[in-house]
Amino acid sequence: MTDLGSKRYDKSEDKICSKKANVGRLLSYFIPYIPHIILAVIMAFAINATVIIKPRVLQRVIDDYLVPEIYDAAAINRLGFIFFGLILLGAVLNYSQTILLNYVGQNIMHRLRTELFNKIQRMKMTFFDHFSSGRLLTRVTNDVEALNELFSGVLINLFRDAVMIIGIVWVMFSMNTTLAVVAICTVPIIAIIAVIYRKAARKNFIRMKRAVGRINGFLAENISGMKIVQIFHREKQKFDEYNLIEKDYFESSLREVILNSLGRPIVEVINNLAIASLIWVCAGDILSGAFEYGVLYTFISYVREFFQPINEIADKYTGLQSAVISSERIFEIMDISDNVEDLNTGTGCESLRGEIEFRNVWFAYEDDNWVLKDVSFHIKPEETVAFVGATGSGKSTIISLITRFYDIQKGEILIDGIDIKKYRLTDLRRKIAVVLQDVFLFTGDIASNIRLNNEELTDDEVYKALKIACADSFVNSLPNGIKSEVKERGCTFSSGQRQLLSFARAVALNPAVLILDEATAYIDTETEEMIQKSMENVTSGRTSILIAHRLSTIRQADRIYVIDQGKILEEGDHETLLSLNGLYRNYVELSLKSREENHI
């Protein structure tokens, strides 16, 4: 498979991968439920038997008793009870089969959703650079749900319907060859219509799936950014954008309704045409007494039953087409192998000293558009270093490389003298804690956001982390303390409070390397002073890396690296860099000027 940066992935919003769904692969999901499937098949044969026998029972009533005007109450009652018993048995079997198949289908869809989510969780960051959250949401929800009909009985019912058609054809030919030929002569017409319909429906479904992905992506983006939309009064513009996307979906959905609605009426017309042909062919024989009324009635019943499965297929064909397209989209994600992170292979690192070295590192997110160019530096264990530079200079990229969200193209990155690629990824990331500028809090409570499902952390350890991060005072002021509710993305907390909780979360892990990526950007001066007071405790015994625009937060760093356009231009402590009269001194003067203007 090609890299996600290739044209295939860049254009995957507008084009479904051409690889067709592997039917055998879909069927493999039935393997754990083979006993259920066998039982469903047995039920299908029994249901077919009740359908085929019922017209023969009525034929006996008509030809043996009604037409000759023979009144035998016992015999007629017996046949009536048999007919009612067949109806009741068919209803019970249909209900039982529906429950059984839906149980199988829901379990398979549960498995698919969990497998797909697990696959997405293990993807590299390059994958998420090219697949938006809205498109992934569509794969996990809409596309999996589209397989519901396929896994909840369509395949079994198709088998049942095929057996039904074969059984009816065999019975009709055994009764009267001429009438049987007349009854099935319209089948080629249905086949031609089905081929034409399939081409039109498939093209429309690809358009529909694309539109759903765009809608989900648009909604996810704009709901998250609703504050910006309202602040800048962009409601009308965003509504117009959404209306345009929704119109595309509306048109494709309407086309689906039109195509789907044609199926049953067309089959009904052909069905009645076949019945009319039967009556026309045998009308003379019936009037002359050469043909029994019961036989004609039986043939008419069989023709209706013959076209009933075709009607059901016509009704479900839309769902089948949707399922086929959705399976292609699901397996497109499932089959990506070169962007899956290997979390468990490599050397364990239960203890790290925190020595970090970059040796002539070159890195680009795409092609040869280098973000870092021949970068080299050495951070000693328990040392506090800082990176400063303009936006886009490559500071945050360095953090992403240390945590191995991305792999470099040239050079080496060493931690404790070992190439970072040789470490087991889960162990490596467990020893590196990152506090980001854009804090993400999960729905739950404060304690669960600090622990992140690490149940080994006690409440006392959570409180200790909050105290070190200077977050204990505001948490204790909440009605339920660490059990206080955290809503989506922590929307009920201020930016500064979210940053403090993120800081406490990092401290609670007791990492060997602590990284603060613009972690004080949204914190007010008073809170920043609290953070500064706790920094000595936080950084004690571990390597600390600071990235900040606020130069006041990095003055005490052991070493400061000035990076510009992907290259390290200056390095040294605060005083040394000031004496160079270079880029760092310029940053300091601009920072002081900005503070003076804000103070005024």
DAZI-V260657 format. One record per pair of residues at least 12 apart in sequence whose ideal C-beta (glycine too) atoms are under 6 Angstrom apart, sorted by the first residue. I is the first residue (numbers start at 1). GAP is how many residues later the second one is. D is the distance in Angstrom with one decimal. If there is no record, write none. Layout:
BEGIN
<<I & GAP & D> <I & GAP & D>>
END
This chain:
BEGIN
<<1 & 337 & 5.4> <4 & 122 & 5.1> <4 & 123 & 5.7> <4 & 126 & 4.8> <4 & 335 & 5.7> <5 & 361 & 4.9> <9 & 121 & 4.6> <16 & 190 & 5.3> <16 & 312 & 5.9> <17 & 315 & 4.5> <21 & 303 & 5.5> <21 & 306 & 3.9> <21 & 307 & 4.9> <29 & 79 & 4.7> <33 & 71 & 4.7> <36 & 64 & 5.8> <36 & 68 & 5.2> <40 & 57 & 5.5> <40 & 60 & 5.5> <40 & 61 & 5.7> <40 & 116 & 5.0> <43 & 50 & 5.0> <43 & 54 & 4.4> <44 & 116 & 3.6> <46 & 47 & 5.4> <47 & 43 & 5.6> <47 & 46 & 4.9> <48 & 115 & 5.6> <48 & 116 & 4.8> <48 & 119 & 5.8> <50 & 36 & 4.5> <50 & 39 & 5.6> <50 & 40 & 4.0> <51 & 254 & 5.7> <52 & 115 & 5.5> <53 & 33 & 5.9> <54 & 32 & 5.2> <55 & 243 & 4.5> <55 & 246 & 3.8> <57 & 22 & 5.5> <57 & 25 & 5.7> <57 & 26 & 4.9> <59 & 235 & 3.8> <59 & 239 & 4.5> <61 & 18 & 5.5> <62 & 231 & 5.6> <62 & 232 & 3.8> <62 & 235 & 5.9> <63 & 229 & 4.9> <63 & 231 & 3.5> <67 & 226 & 5.5> <101 & 51 & 5.4> <101 & 52 & 3.7> <101 & 55 & 5.9> <102 & 50 & 4.8> <105 & 46 & 3.7> <105 & 47 & 3.2> <108 & 43 & 4.6> <109 & 35 & 5.5> <112 & 32 & 5.1> <113 & 27 & 5.9> <113 & 31 & 5.1> <116 & 24 & 5.4> <117 & 23 & 6.0> <119 & 215 & 5.9> <122 & 218 & 5.3> <122 & 219 & 5.2> <123 & 216 & 5.5> <124 & 215 & 4.8> <124 & 217 & 5.5> <125 & 280 & 4.3> <125 & 281 & 5.8> <126 & 213 & 5.8> <127 & 212 & 4.5> <132 & 85 & 4.6> <133 & 87 & 5.1> <134 & 82 & 3.8> <134 & 83 & 2.4> <134 & 86 & 4.7> <135 & 78 & 4.5> <135 & 82 & 5.8> <137 & 79 & 5.0> <138 & 74 & 5.4> <138 & 75 & 4.3> <138 & 78 & 4.9> <139 & 190 & 5.8> <139 & 194 & 5.7> <142 & 70 & 5.5> <143 & 183 & 3.8> <143 & 186 & 5.1> <143 & 187 & 5.4> <146 & 176 & 4.5> <146 & 177 & 5.4> <146 & 180 & 3.9> <147 & 176 & 5.0> <147 & 179 & 6.0> <149 & 170 & 4.0> <150 & 173 & 4.1> <154 & 162 & 5.9> <161 & 148 & 3.2> <164 & 145 & 5.6> <168 & 134 & 5.0> <168 & 137 & 5.9> <168 & 138 & 5.0> <172 & 130 & 5.5> <179 & 120 & 5.2> <182 & 95 & 5.1> <182 & 96 & 5.7> <182 & 99 & 5.3> <183 & 91 & 5.7> <183 & 120 & 5.1> <186 & 84 & 4.8> <186 & 88 & 5.0> <189 & 81 & 6.0> <201 & 58 & 5.5> <201 & 120 & 4.7> <202 & 119 & 5.7> <204 & 48 & 5.6> <204 & 51 & 5.1> <204 & 52 & 5.9> <205 & 116 & 5.1> <205 & 117 & 5.5> <205 & 120 & 4.6> <206 & 119 & 6.0> <207 & 45 & 4.6> <208 & 44 & 4.4> <209 & 116 & 5.6> <211 & 37 & 4.9> <211 & 38 & 3.8> <211 & 41 & 5.9> <214 & 31 & 5.1> <215 & 30 & 5.6> <218 & 24 & 6.0> <218 & 27 & 5.8> <222 & 16 & 5.8> <260 & 58 & 4.5> <263 & 51 & 3.3> <264 & 47 & 5.7> <264 & 50 & 5.6> <267 & 40 & 6.0> <267 & 43 & 5.5> <267 & 44 & 5.0> <267 & 47 & 5.3> <271 & 36 & 4.0> <274 & 29 & 5.2> <275 & 25 & 5.5> <275 & 28 & 5.5> <278 & 21 & 5.6> <282 & 14 & 5.9> <343 & 82 & 4.9> <343 & 83 & 4.9> <346 & 76 & 5.7> <346 & 77 & 5.2> <346 & 78 & 3.9> <347 & 75 & 5.2> <347 & 76 & 5.5> <348 & 76 & 5.4> <348 & 79 & 5.2> <349 & 74 & 5.3> <349 & 78 & 4.7> <352 & 64 & 5.7> <352 & 79 & 4.8> <352 & 160 & 3.9> <353 & 28 & 4.1> <353 & 63 & 5.3> <354 & 27 & 4.7> <354 & 158 & 4.5> <354 & 159 & 5.0> <354 & 188 & 5.9> <354 & 189 & 3.2> <355 & 26 & 4.9> <355 & 61 & 5.1> <356 & 23 & 4.3> <356 & 59 & 5.6> <357 & 21 & 4.8> <357 & 57 & 4.3> <358 & 17 & 5.3> <358 & 18 & 5.5> <358 & 19 & 5.3> <358 & 55 & 5.7> <359 & 17 & 5.7> <359 & 52 & 5.4> <359 & 53 & 4.4> <360 & 14 & 5.4> <360 & 16 & 5.6> <360 & 51 & 4.2> <361 & 14 & 4.6> <361 & 47 & 5.3> <361 & 50 & 3.8> <362 & 47 & 5.5> <362 & 48 & 3.8> <362 & 49 & 5.8> <363 & 45 & 4.8> <370 & 196 & 5.9> <371 & 23 & 5.2> <371 & 26 & 5.1> <371 & 195 & 5.5> <372 & 22 & 5.1> <372 & 194 & 4.8> <373 & 193 & 4.3> <373 & 194 & 5.3> <375 & 193 & 5.9> <377 & 184 & 5.9> <383 & 160 & 6.0> <383 & 175 & 4.9> <384 & 155 & 5.3> <384 & 160 & 4.3> <384 & 173 & 5.0> <384 & 174 & 5.2> <385 & 160 & 5.8> <385 & 172 & 5.8> <385 & 174 & 4.7> <386 & 160 & 4.2> <386 & 168 & 3.7> <386 & 171 & 4.1> <386 & 174 & 4.7> <387 & 160 & 5.1> <387 & 174 & 5.0> <387 & 176 & 5.8> <388 & 174 & 5.7> <389 & 174 & 4.1> <389 & 175 & 5.5> <393 & 170 & 4.9> <393 & 171 & 5.3> <394 & 169 & 5.6> <394 & 172 & 4.7> <395 & 152 & 4.8> <395 & 168 & 6.0> <396 & 121 & 5.8> <399 & 116 & 5.4> <399 & 118 & 5.3> <403 & 29 & 5.6> <431 & 80 & 5.6> <431 & 81 & 4.4> <432 & 79 & 5.7> <432 & 81 & 4.5> <433 & 73 & 3.7> <433 & 76 & 4.9> <433 & 78 & 3.8> <433 & 81 & 5.3> <434 & 81 & 4.5> <435 & 67 & 5.1> <435 & 68 & 5.3> <435 & 71 & 5.0> <435 & 81 & 4.8> <435 & 84 & 4.1> <436 & 81 & 5.2> <437 & 80 & 6.0> <437 & 81 & 3.6> <437 & 84 & 4.8> <439 & 59 & 4.2> <439 & 60 & 5.7> <439 & 63 & 4.4> <441 & 45 & 5.3> <441 & 48 & 6.0> <441 & 49 & 3.4> <443 & 45 & 5.5> <444 & 42 & 5.6> <445 & 38 & 5.1> <445 & 40 & 5.9> <445 & 41 & 5.9> <446 & 36 & 4.7> <446 & 38 & 5.4> <447 & 15 & 5.5> <447 & 35 & 4.2> <449 & 37 & 5.7> <450 & 12 & 4.8> <450 & 54 & 5.7> <450 & 55 & 5.2> <450 & 58 & 5.2> <457 & 51 & 5.9> <462 & 20 & 5.7> <465 & 39 & 4.4> <465 & 42 & 4.5> <465 & 43 & 3.8> <466 & 38 & 4.7> <468 & 39 & 5.1> <468 & 66 & 5.5> <468 & 69 & 5.6> <468 & 70 & 5.8> <469 & 31 & 5.4> <469 & 34 & 4.1> <469 & 35 & 3.8> <469 & 38 & 5.8> <470 & 60 & 3.9> <470 & 64 & 5.3> <471 & 29 & 3.8> <471 & 30 & 5.9> <471 & 33 & 5.0> <474 & 23 & 5.8> <495 & 27 & 3.7> <496 & 27 & 4.5> <496 & 28 & 5.8> <496 & 31 & 4.9> <499 & 23 & 5.8> <499 & 24 & 5.3> <507 & 31 & 5.9> <512 & 30 & 5.6> <513 & 30 & 4.7> <514 & 28 & 5.5> <514 & 30 & 4.8> <515 & 30 & 4.6> <516 & 30 & 5.1> <517 & 30 & 4.8> <518 & 29 & 5.8> <520 & 30 & 5.9> <520 & 33 & 5.4> <551 & 37 & 5.7> <551 & 40 & 4.9> <555 & 19 & 4.9> <560 & 17 & 5.9> <562 & 21 & 5.2> <562 & 22 & 4.9> <569 & 14 & 5.8> <570 & 12 & 5.3> <570 & 14 & 5.5>>
END
